[in-house]
């Protein structure tokens, strides 16, 4: 009994330390984070436009018939949105059981996870980000993966099954229907005061 209690206490301490120590050092792009301990985290079930030159950027540009420069501009805004929400903030992670055999990592060595955070007061966000985030149920929930899609800054990545697949599909459909985030039909001009990334007229970047 004492040994079992000791093990449970050790696990509790490990989880507590992880929760206290893990913060987002940098947002690499809209669906990838760099944490304070050096981990790169790939958000499960989320796909955002590429803003770095890459083979995927070329593929998305060809498949969606959009210029690479347009997709990169959209990607920069998605990255800016996620930066507003979690950069420098403490996070916790949850995983999919189906990824356990691979150590919860993808082929690039990134940790595959759902990321949870404590929402900041909306007046701490830039106005353009607050407009999209603070009306989203996932923001109050503190569920980053869902928030990105609900606020219109990413699509549901459904190549592989995961527990929130149907929810993410529904959130994407609602974001498109309500012209949220990157789904707004009008160009979004850059602002010197809000530092909002410039966005050309947007259309889906998703490869059919």
Secondary structure as UniProt FT lines:
FT   HELIX           2..21
FT   STRAND          23..29
FT   TURN            30..31
FT   STRAND          32..35
FT   TURN            36..37
FT   STRAND          40..43
FT   TURN            44..45
FT   STRAND          46..47
FT   HELIX           55..64
FT   HELIX           68..86
FT   STRAND          90..94
FT   HELIX           97..102
FT   TURN            103..104
FT   TURN            107..108
FT   STRAND          111..117
FT   HELIX           122..124
FT   HELIX           127..133
FT   TURN            134..135
FT   HELIX           137..141
FT   HELIX           144..150
FT   TURN            151..152
FT   STRAND          155..156
FT   TURN            163..164
FT   HELIX           165..177
FT   TURN            178..179
FT   HELIX           181..183
FT   TURN            192..194
//
